[in-house]
Amino acid sequence: MSFKDFPEQKQPVTLLQRSLERGRLAHGYLFSGHSLGELEALARTLAKTLNCQEPVRLVPGGPAVDCCDKCVNCRKIDAENHADVHWVRPESKSRVVTIDQMRDLMQEINLKPNEAEYKVAVIVAADRLNVQAANAFLKTLEEPPAKSILVLLTTEPQKILETILSRCLRLNFAGEGNKALAAAQMEWLRAFSELAAEEQKSLLGRYRLLGVLLKTLGELKEEIEKALTARSPLERYDDLDPKLRDRWEEELSAAIEAEYRLQRADVLGLLQWWLRDVWLRTMPLEGAELLSFPELPTAAQVAKRISSEQAIKNLQVLERMQRLLGSNVQEALALEVGLLELQL
């Protein structure tokens, strides 16, 4: 497969190809999405493009932006027997990536390429790196050898250590960026982004943002409670055995909490996509085809005040917030701390 075989992933693939075109590839990438199989295919295509003998070029003699998918190197990489492309997958009984696997990988990646220009290492299910393996990998990830690219793949980025996330450039292949929004979703995102685009020089401004978000989440939880309660057998039977009533009440409460967490993640995901637009606006990209919300001018307003590095840190703040909310941390506190950390 080549990059042209992923039309549904146009946005992240275009970003990756522009980096190839400009010779500005990151040393470490985190590919996240819904399917490890698709992420592996994308990582394989990147490895082929970097080492293809007859690559696709936008201009004669220019840098490669896609692979031919036919040459000897491409075929070897597809078969996973290329000497310069290495794969690591969870293999132990506990289905984790072990420290021994990472030590072997680091030894390989530090050797010079054998038969191609780039060494490429792909860690499949990077969220399965145990703590020892992740810590051992940090030095290599922070300062990889020249002509080497490290690609981490995951369907659960919230489980990856912050120290790993902070050293990778994240590309999301979940295919959610262009999903049509309900009127209510766009309404609250517009209200939040317009407030964020104002000068944020006081704590009061941040707490106004927090108020908009908490109001939205509060209304969301009320709707979920109302809908699930209406479907509960508790509403259909009046004379119930106390033990059965207690059990059904517990099940209803658990269902409400699970659905709320799922939809809360979607709300924060929209905010993250808007912050991604802010990041894109800080870079000299042409056109608006990569933006998730081109109809919102607020991203450009914020981008004028912050750097690309600050915009990336904002995305990391949202990822950390999502991970905290997945634990037993108090919701309002996690949201407050996260919003106060944003660079706006």
ChimeraX attribute file (.defattr): number of C-alpha atoms within 10 A of each C-alpha:
attribute: neighborCount
match mode: 1-to-1
recipient: residues
	/A:1	17
	/A:2	19
	/A:3	22
	/A:4	12
	/A:5	11
	/A:6	13
	/A:7	9
	/A:8	12
	/A:9	18
	/A:10	17
	/A:11	19
	/A:12	19
	/A:13	20
	/A:14	15
	/A:15	15
	/A:16	18
	/A:17	20
	/A:18	15
	/A:19	14
	/A:20	19
	/A:21	18
	/A:22	12
	/A:23	11
	/A:24	11
	/A:25	15
	/A:26	17
	/A:27	20
	/A:28	23
	/A:29	21
	/A:30	23
	/A:31	26
	/A:32	22
	/A:33	20
	/A:34	14
	/A:35	13
	/A:36	16
	/A:37	12
	/A:38	15
	/A:39	25
	/A:40	21
	/A:41	16
	/A:42	22
	/A:43	23
	/A:44	24
	/A:45	24
	/A:46	24
	/A:47	27
	/A:48	29
	/A:49	26
	/A:50	25
	/A:51	24
	/A:52	25
	/A:53	18
	/A:54	17
	/A:55	21
	/A:56	18
	/A:57	14
	/A:58	12
	/A:59	9
	/A:60	8
	/A:61	7
	/A:62	12
	/A:63	18
	/A:64	24
	/A:65	22
	/A:66	25
	/A:67	26
	/A:68	20
	/A:69	22
	/A:70	16
	/A:71	15
	/A:72	13
	/A:73	26
	/A:74	27
	/A:75	16
	/A:76	15
	/A:77	21
	/A:78	18
	/A:79	10
	/A:80	14
	/A:81	13
	/A:82	18
	/A:83	16
	/A:84	24
	/A:85	24
	/A:86	19
	/A:87	16
	/A:88	18
	/A:89	17
	/A:90	18
	/A:91	11
	/A:92	10
	/A:93	6
	/A:94	9
	/A:95	13
	/A:96	18
	/A:97	25
	/A:98	21
	/A:99	18
	/A:100	12
	/A:101	18
	/A:102	20
	/A:103	14
	/A:104	11
	/A:105	18
	/A:106	19
	/A:107	10
	/A:108	18
	/A:109	25
	/A:110	14
	/A:111	12
	/A:112	16
	/A:113	17
	/A:114	11
	/A:115	12
	/A:116	16
	/A:117	14
	/A:118	20
	/A:119	27
	/A:120	26
	/A:121	23
	/A:122	23
	/A:123	24
	/A:124	24
	/A:125	24
	/A:126	28
	/A:127	22
	/A:128	21
	/A:129	25
	/A:130	16
	/A:131	14
	/A:132	13
	/A:133	18
	/A:134	22
	/A:135	16
	/A:136	15
	/A:137	18
	/A:138	14
	/A:139	12
	/A:140	16
	/A:141	20
	/A:142	15
	/A:143	11
	/A:144	17
	/A:145	16
	/A:146	12
	/A:147	14
	/A:148	21
	/A:149	23
	/A:150	21
	/A:151	27
	/A:152	25
	/A:153	26
	/A:154	24
	/A:155	20
	/A:156	14
	/A:157	23
	/A:158	17
	/A:159	17
	/A:160	20
	/A:161	18
	/A:162	14
	/A:163	12
	/A:164	19
	/A:165	20
	/A:166	13
	/A:167	18
	/A:168	19
	/A:169	17
	/A:170	21
	/A:171	17
	/A:172	21
	/A:173	22
	/A:174	16
	/A:175	14
	/A:176	14
	/A:177	20
	/A:178	12
	/A:179	8
	/A:180	9
	/A:181	10
	/A:182	8
	/A:183	9
	/A:184	10
	/A:185	14
	/A:186	15
	/A:187	11
	/A:188	16
	/A:189	22
	/A:190	18
	/A:191	13
	/A:192	19
	/A:193	20
	/A:194	17
	/A:195	17
	/A:196	21
	/A:197	17
	/A:198	13
	/A:199	12
	/A:200	15
	/A:201	9
	/A:202	8
	/A:203	10
	/A:204	10
	/A:205	16
	/A:206	19
	/A:207	14
	/A:208	14
	/A:209	22
	/A:210	20
	/A:211	14
	/A:212	16
	/A:213	22
	/A:214	16
	/A:215	13
	/A:216	17
	/A:217	17
	/A:218	13
	/A:219	11
	/A:220	15
	/A:221	19
	/A:222	12
	/A:223	14
	/A:224	17
	/A:225	18
	/A:226	11
	/A:227	12
	/A:228	14
	/A:229	17
	/A:230	12
	/A:231	11
	/A:232	14
	/A:233	13
	/A:234	17
	/A:235	9
	/A:236	9
	/A:237	9
	/A:238	9
	/A:239	8
	/A:240	10
	/A:241	8
	/A:242	9
	/A:243	9
	/A:244	11
	/A:245	16
	/A:246	13
	/A:247	11
	/A:248	15
	/A:249	16
	/A:250	12
	/A:251	13
	/A:252	19
	/A:253	14
	/A:254	12
	/A:255	16
	/A:256	21
	/A:257	15
	/A:258	12
	/A:259	15
	/A:260	20
	/A:261	15
	/A:262	12
	/A:263	16
	/A:264	18
	/A:265	15
	/A:266	13
	/A:267	18
	/A:268	19
	/A:269	17
	/A:270	19
	/A:271	18
	/A:272	18
	/A:273	18
	/A:274	24
	/A:275	25
	/A:276	22
	/A:277	25
	/A:278	28
	/A:279	25
	/A:280	21
	/A:281	23
	/A:282	22
	/A:283	11
	/A:284	7
	/A:285	12
	/A:286	8
	/A:287	8
	/A:288	13
	/A:289	12
	/A:290	20
	/A:291	21
	/A:292	19
	/A:293	21
	/A:294	15
	/A:295	10
	/A:296	17
	/A:297	15
	/A:298	21
	/A:299	25
	/A:300	17
	/A:301	19
	/A:302	26
	/A:303	23
	/A:304	12
	/A:305	13
	/A:306	15
	/A:307	17
	/A:308	15
	/A:309	10
	/A:310	17
	/A:311	24
	/A:312	20
	/A:313	18
	/A:314	23
	/A:315	21
	/A:316	19
	/A:317	20
	/A:318	21
	/A:319	20
	/A:320	21
	/A:321	20
	/A:322	20
	/A:323	18
	/A:324	17
	/A:325	18
	/A:326	15
	/A:327	9
	/A:328	7
	/A:329	11
	/A:330	10
	/A:331	14
	/A:332	13
	/A:333	10
	/A:334	16
	/A:335	19
	/A:336	18
	/A:337	13
	/A:338	20
	/A:339	19
	/A:340	16
	/A:341	13
	/A:342	18
	/A:343	18
	/A:344	23
